[in-house]
Amino acid sequence: MESAPRTKPLLMRAGIGLFAVGMLAVLAVFVLFAAGLEDLPVWLSAGAGVITPLGLGLGLWALVREHRKAAKRAD
């Protein structure tokens, strides 16, 4: 029995997007620091420190919600 392909929930896609943006900010901080810049913009450092874990948390929350929904349907 083959099921229709399922799309990722909106919350999961938002988590993946935020995590990717946060990782780009982390990479930018490392590259700029390695290039010798010490006075990095606060928004860049704050974005790297906040957006990455926020995206990870959102993705995990969406994963738990999806699992609970699937378990409820199986009952």
C-alpha positions as CSV (number, residue, x, y, z in Angstrom):
1,M,0.0,0.0,0.0
2,E,1.6,3.2,-1.2
3,S,0.7,6.5,0.5
4,A,0.8,9.9,-1.1
5,P,4.0,11.9,-0.5
6,R,3.6,14.1,2.5
7,T,4.9,17.6,2.7
8,K,6.7,18.9,5.8
9,P,4.5,20.9,8.2
10,L,4.9,24.7,8.1
11,L,6.4,24.7,11.5
12,M,9.1,22.3,10.4
13,R,9.9,24.3,7.3
14,A,10.1,27.5,9.4
15,G,12.5,25.7,11.8
16,I,14.7,24.5,9.0
17,G,14.8,28.0,7.5
18,L,15.7,29.7,10.7
19,F,18.3,27.1,11.5
20,A,19.9,27.6,8.1
21,V,19.9,31.4,8.4
22,G,21.4,31.1,11.9
23,M,24.2,28.8,10.6
24,L,25.0,31.3,7.9
25,A,25.3,34.0,10.6
26,V,27.6,31.7,12.6
27,L,29.7,31.1,9.5
28,A,29.9,34.8,8.8
29,V,31.0,35.5,12.4
30,F,33.8,32.9,12.1
31,V,34.9,34.2,8.7
32,L,34.9,37.8,9.8
33,F,36.8,37.0,13.0
34,A,39.3,34.9,11.1
35,A,39.8,37.8,8.8
36,G,41.0,39.9,11.7
37,L,37.8,41.9,12.4
38,E,37.2,42.2,16.1
39,D,34.4,44.7,16.4
40,L,31.6,42.6,14.8
41,P,28.1,44.1,14.6
42,V,26.0,43.2,17.6
43,W,23.0,42.2,15.4
44,L,25.2,39.6,13.6
45,S,26.5,38.0,16.8
46,A,23.0,38.1,18.4
47,G,21.5,36.6,15.3
48,A,24.0,33.8,15.3
49,G,23.4,33.1,19.0
50,V,19.6,33.3,18.9
51,I,18.3,32.3,15.5
52,T,20.2,29.0,15.3
53,P,18.9,27.5,18.6
54,L,15.4,29.0,17.9
55,G,15.3,27.2,14.5
56,L,16.5,23.9,16.1
57,G,13.9,24.2,18.9
58,L,11.2,24.9,16.4
59,G,12.2,22.0,14.2
60,L,12.2,19.6,17.2
61,W,8.9,20.9,18.4
62,A,7.4,20.3,15.0
63,L,8.9,16.8,14.9
64,V,7.3,15.9,18.3
65,R,4.0,17.3,17.2
66,E,4.1,15.3,14.0
67,H,5.0,12.1,15.9
68,R,2.1,12.6,18.4
69,K,-0.3,13.2,15.6
70,A,0.8,10.0,13.8
71,A,0.6,8.0,17.0
72,K,-2.9,9.3,17.6
73,R,-4.0,8.3,14.1
74,A,-2.5,4.8,14.6
75,D,-4.7,4.2,17.7
